[in-house]
Amino acid sequence: MRQINEAHVAVPGLAVVEVAAADDETAFAVQELLAARCAIAPADRTTREPGEPGVRLRFFLDLHQETGS
């Protein structure tokens, strides 16, 4: 995965969320749960690390913005 950029966590309320899960469906379900509560920049694919179990999903969260719902 790419390095975390300082801009992604420059002020309180901004966060980088990395989910480790058994499968894609679980990782995306966690992303959807958080998207229902706060603004996120969603990820569209998971990654797999050779030799490590499961998948990883990284997305960006902003507690200052309201969700579109």
C-alpha positions as CSV (number, residue, x, y, z in Angstrom):
1,M,0.0,0.0,0.0
2,R,1.0,3.6,-0.6
3,Q,2.5,5.6,2.3
4,I,0.1,7.8,4.3
5,N,0.4,11.4,3.1
6,E,0.5,14.1,5.8
7,A,-2.4,15.9,4.2
8,H,-4.6,12.9,5.0
9,V,-4.2,13.5,8.8
10,A,-3.3,17.2,8.8
11,V,-6.0,18.3,11.3
12,P,-8.1,16.6,14.0
13,G,-11.1,14.9,12.5
14,L,-9.2,13.5,9.5
15,A,-8.2,9.8,9.5
16,V,-6.8,7.0,7.4
17,V,-8.7,3.8,8.0
18,E,-7.2,0.4,7.1
19,V,-9.3,-2.6,7.4
20,A,-7.9,-6.1,7.5
21,A,-10.5,-8.8,6.8
22,A,-10.9,-12.4,5.7
23,D,-12.5,-11.4,2.4
24,D,-13.6,-8.5,0.1
25,E,-17.2,-8.7,1.2
26,T,-16.3,-8.2,4.9
27,A,-13.9,-5.3,4.2
28,F,-16.4,-3.5,2.0
29,A,-19.2,-4.0,4.6
30,V,-17.0,-2.2,7.2
31,Q,-16.5,0.6,4.8
32,E,-20.2,0.9,4.2
33,L,-20.9,1.0,7.9
34,L,-18.5,3.9,8.4
35,A,-19.8,5.7,5.3
36,A,-23.3,5.7,6.8
37,R,-22.0,7.7,9.8
38,C,-19.4,10.1,8.3
39,A,-17.9,11.3,5.1
40,I,-15.3,9.0,3.5
41,A,-13.3,8.8,0.3
42,P,-14.2,5.2,-0.5
43,A,-11.8,2.6,-1.8
44,D,-12.9,0.5,-4.8
45,R,-10.6,-2.5,-4.4
46,T,-8.8,-4.5,-1.7
47,T,-5.2,-5.5,-1.7
48,R,-3.5,-8.8,-0.8
49,E,-0.1,-9.1,0.7
50,P,1.8,-12.2,-0.3
51,G,2.2,-14.5,2.7
52,E,-0.4,-12.7,4.8
53,P,-3.9,-13.9,5.3
54,G,-7.0,-12.0,4.1
55,V,-7.3,-8.7,2.4
56,R,-6.7,-5.0,3.2
57,L,-8.8,-2.0,2.4
58,R,-7.7,1.6,3.0
59,F,-9.9,4.6,2.8
60,F,-10.0,8.2,4.1
61,L,-12.5,9.6,6.7
62,D,-13.5,13.1,7.5
63,L,-15.5,13.6,10.7
64,H,-16.1,17.3,9.8
65,Q,-18.3,16.6,6.8
66,E,-21.8,15.2,6.9
67,T,-22.8,12.2,4.9
68,G,-24.9,12.6,1.8
69,S,-27.8,10.6,3.3
